[in-house]
Amino acid sequence: MTVSELIKALQALPQDMKIQVVDPDDGGPVDIVQVSRGSWQSHGETEDIDDDWEPSDEEPEFIQDDEAGQIAVLVTW
């Protein structure tokens, strides 16, 4: 989903409606504490991992970069 697709979907909702994120592990609600940008990177490498990334023994690390990050992120707690 792109930012423009998300904005379009959100604009169809009442403007005073609250947004809730659901924890995938326990199904309970979690709070959005920050909206950020960043990219997935392999450990020790600087190249970004593309959208076709699959889990492996070498887990990528998310690097926050609010200036040039290519992925929008909702940070929850």
C-alpha positions, -999 to 999 in steps of 0.1 A, spaced: 0 0 0 13 35 -8 9 66 12 -16 80 -14 -37 48 -12 -37 50 26 -47 87 26 -75 80 1 -88 51 23 -86 73 55 -104 102 38 -134 80 33 -138 77 71 -153 102 95 -126 127 103 -131 124 141 -128 85 140 -99 72 161 -73 49 146 -65 16 164 -36 -7 157 -41 -43 167 -12 -64 181 -8 -95 159 3 -116 188 -24 -111 214 -50 -92 193 -51 -63 218 -49 -27 208 -16 -8 208 -10 30 207 7 47 177 35 67 193 52 80 162 50 82 124 84 78 109 104 68 78 132 43 72 145 14 52 152 -23 58 190 -31 56 210 -63 59 234 -64 88 266 -47 78 253 -37 43 241 -4 31 219 -15 2 182 -16 9 163 -49 9 135 -49 -17 98 -56 -12 104 -93 -21 125 -99 10 118 -133 27 128 -142 63 161 -160 66 189 -167 90 202 -132 85 174 -109 97 175 -74 83 175 -44 105 151 -14 102 171 19 100 151 50 108 158 78 84 131 106 86 148 125 57 154 98 31 136 66 43 117 48 16 91 32 39 65 49 61 63 34 95 37 36 123 57 31 155 36 14 182 41 7 219 
